[in-house]
Amino acid sequence: MSYQARCYIRRVLSALALAIVIFVIRREWHLTGFSNAMAISGICFLIMALFQTARYLRCYDLIIFGFLKFKQLWKNEKFMDKHTGSYGEFLENRRYEKNYGETFAAAVCMFVCSAVVLVI
């Protein structure tokens, strides 16, 4: 089995584990309660996938760079210190993996399973 397939399976199993935890915490011991738990798990994984997508699209880089520069100013270091360098250098050094597809797949799987359980 390929590494990508294992990642998808691991993500779906973690979404299912979250659904089981939510089911036990909410104590709705019927199929509608289990369907609700899977839907809540799907919503959580959808939110997580959207944050991962925004991270991959570099939406948070400017905020992180600003906090690093603010920390330098707070410590009374030189503002243009080579520790963080310029914003362009900061962007070149940050690498992100495109791993949000697995989380989207887990969210969709939870929503589909929730709908299937409701139909039963």
Number of C-alpha atoms within 10 A of each C-alpha: 5 6 8 11 11 11 14 18 15 15 19 23 13 16 23 21 14 19 23 16 15 19 21 14 10 13 11 14 10 9 14 16 19 23 23 21 25 30 22 21 27 29 16 16 25 21 15 16 21 14 15 20 18 13 16 17 12 14 12 12 16 13 10 12 17 12 12 14 21 13 13 17 13 10 9 9 11 11 15 12 11 9 12 14 13 13 12 8 11 15 13 8 7 9 9 10 8 12 15 18 13 20 27 23 19 25 28 18 18 26 21 16 18 23 16 11 16 14 10 7
